[in-house]
Amino acid sequence: MKRILLPTDFSENSLNAIHYALTFFKGIPCEFCFLNIQKPSEYVTGEIYTSSPTESTIYDSVAKDHKEKLNELVLRYEKEYEQQPFTFDSIFDFDVFVDAIQQVVNTRSIELIIMGTNGATDAAEVLFGSNTLKVIRNVNCPILAIPEGFQYQQFASVLFTYKKEDEFHPDALKPLGDLINGKTVSLEVLCVDNHKELPKSDVLNLFSEVNYHEVDGVPTPEAINSYEQLLPVDMHTIFVKPKSFFQRIFSGSDVPKISYESKVPLLVLK
């Protein structure tokens, strides 16, 4: 049984991602865990953990409200998908967003995180939804990010952007294989400044065909956008290597721009 984490803030965007996930995995035994996270500083001072009467009351009130909303989600989807081999659970946490997600990933042996994106706003670092971007950068688990308003549809082709600096074990492709197994899907590999094939893996045998396309001297985001305009795809896959603290601070990354400009679901492999 697959174990899938569905972070939610109860917004239309996050509910759309949940609907996508439940539709995508119809017929497949899955354990879905809804997770709602609240940042303590949004409600009280950093002294929330001193357990003074006032702060305790605020904490309890916020926790009660959000737990009730989570329970409503569980009951709603248990009824709506009662004919499916699904189980539902929920967790509420007062914590830093990324820390809370990583903790659940570890304790629940989560195999995939599915969450929505927010699209562009005027705020810095919110191009792809600040929380989604933080999860992509910092949580050690594959992530499937669903663009705002994107509706599930049968897909026939997957784009894999394969950059020169990408180095990974063939096992990193397994989440991709789990998603397309049993479907007739082609894999379009976009090699950006890269003239090598993907590591040999049984996952590649699951695709109806694997085609390689090479492009040199073009920034990765522009290469991806150009390709998607010429040959539309139904899902985009990239590999993101976990970076050290210093690398995250002192080196740039195409991930935010790639993520935001992806018009189709984006699978981030680790």
N, C-alpha and C positions, 0 to 999 in steps of 0.2 A: 504494500500500500504506500502510495506516494504521500510525503508529508510536505505541505505547502503553507507558507506564511503569507497572510494577507493584511498588511498594515492598513489602517483606515483612520481617517479623521471625520468620517461620516459625510464628507463632501460628495457632491455629484461625481467628481473626478475619481475619487477612490472607490465609490460604489460601482462606477463603470468598469474599473479594473477588476473588481470582484466578479461582476457579471461575466466579463470576458473569461476569467479563470474558470468559473463554474461551467460555462458553455464549452470551453476548449476541452475540458477533461471529462465530459459526459461519457459514461460507460466505463470509466477507469476508476478503480478503487482509490480513494484519496482521503486523507485527513487534512481538513482545512482549519487553520487557526487564525482567527481575527485578532489583531493586536492594535490597541489604542494606547498612545503614549502622550502624556502631558508633561510639560516642562515645569518643574516646581517654581522657578522664578517668575513664571507668568501669572502666578496667583498670590504667592507670598514671598517674603524675603528668603535669603539663603539660610535663615535660621529655622526653616520648616522642620528640621529634624530634632529641634529642641523639645518638641512636643508640648509647647505651651497650650493652654486651653483654646485660645483663639485660633492659632494655626492648625491645631488638631481638628477643629470644627470645619475650617475651610478645606483642609485636605479630605476629610470624610465626606463633605458635601460634594466636592468635585468628583471624587472616586465613585460615590454612589450614583451620581448622574450618568457618568460614562459607562459604568458597569451595566446599568439598566439599558443603555443604548446598545451595548454589545449583546446583551441577552436577547433584545428584540431582533437583532440581526440573526443570531443563531436560530431563533424560533421561526423567523421569516423564511430562511433558506432551508431549514429542515423540512418545512411544509412544502415549499416550492420545488424542492429536489428530492422528495421522499422516495421516488422510484429509482434514484441513482445510488450507486455504491459509495456514498459520501458520509463522512462523519464531520461534525463541526464542534469547535471549541473556541473559547475566547480568553484573552488576557488583557488586563488593564495594568499600566505601570506608570509611576511617577519617576521619570529618569531622563537622561540625555538620550535623544532619539537613537543615535547609532549604537550606543552602549546597550540600550534595551533590546534592540533587534539582534545584536550579536549574542546576547545572553539567551534569547529564545532559540536562536539558531543552534546554539550549543546544547542547551538542555532538552530541546525537543527533536534533535537530529533532523532539522529542516533541510530539505533537498533543493527547494526553490522558493524564492521570494517573488511575489507578483504585486506590483504597485503602480499607481498612476503617475502621470506627470502633470505639471501645471501650465506648460507653455510659457511664452515670454511675458515678463513683466518689466517694469522700469527698475526694479531693485537689482543690485549687483548679486551675482551668484544664484539667481533664481530663474535662469534661462530654462532649466530643465526641472525646476522644482528643487529648492535647496535641500530638502530632505532626501529626495531621490538621488540627487547628485552625491550627497554625503554617503549614502548606502553603497552606491556604485564604487566610490573611492575607498571605503574603509571596511565594509563588512565582507567577511570571507565566506561568500555563498553566491551561487549563480542568481542573477536577477533578471526578471522579465518585466520591462517597463512599458506600460501601455499609454500611447499618446492620448491626450484629452479628446474625449468624444469618439474614440475609435471603436467600431463595432466588430465583433468576431465574424470572420468569414473564412471559408475553406481556402487554404493557401496551396499554391502550386510551386512556388520557388522561394528559396532562402538565400539572401546575400550574406556572405562571410567576408568581412574586410580583414585582409591578412597583410599586416604591415611588416616592414623589414626588421623591426626590433622585436617582433613577437617571437617568444620562445616558450613553448609549453609542452607538457607531457600529453600524449594522445588521450589519456583518461580525461583531460579537461574538456574534450568534445562530448563526453557522455550525456550531459544535460540536453544538448542539442539532439542527440539520438533519441532520447526519451520523448522529446516533443514531437518528432516527426515519425516515429516508429509506427508502422501500419498505414501510413499515408503515402501517396504517390507525389513525391516532392523532388525537385531538382535543386542542386546546390550550385550557386554561382559565386566563385571565389574571386574577389577583387584584390589582386596583388599590387600594393602600393609601394613603389620603389623596392620591389621584392620579386625575385625570379626563382623561387623555390616552391615546391608543392607542400600541402599540409602534411603533417606527420601521419604515417600509415596508421589507420585505425579501422576497426570493424564498423564504426559509426558511418564511415563514408560509404560502406556497402548498402546502407539503408536507403540511400538516395537513388532515385531512378537514373540520374546522371550527375556527373560532377564536371563543371566547366570552369576553366581558368581564364581570367582577363587581367592583363598587365597594364599598368599606367605608371609612368615615371615623371618625376619633376613637378608634380602637382600636389598641393597641400591635401591631406587626407579628407577633410570635410568637403572640399570642392570636388574631389574625385568621386566621393560617394554620391553627392547630389547630382552630378552629371550622369553617373551610371543609372541612378534611380529614375531619372527623367527619360533616358533612352530605353531602359529595360525595367519596367516596374516590377518590384518584388513584394512579397507578402510579409516577410520578416527579415530583420537585419540582425546579424550577430557580430560581436566584437570580443576580443580577448583583452582583459585589463589585468596587468600584472600588479599585485600588491606592492605599493611603494613604501619605502621607509619614511619616517617623519621628515627628515631633511630633504629627501627627494620631493615630497609633496609640497614643501615650502619653496624650494629653490628651482624647481623645473616646471615648465609649462606642460600643458596636456591638451590634446584635441578632444578629450572625452566630453567636456561640457557642450561644445559646439556640435559634435557628432550626435550626441544624445538629443539635444534640442531640435536639430534639423531633421531627425529621423521622423518620417511621416507614418511609419509602420512600427509595430511592436519591436522593441530592441532587447535582444537577449545578450546579457553581459556574462561572459564566462570568466572564471577565475583560475 
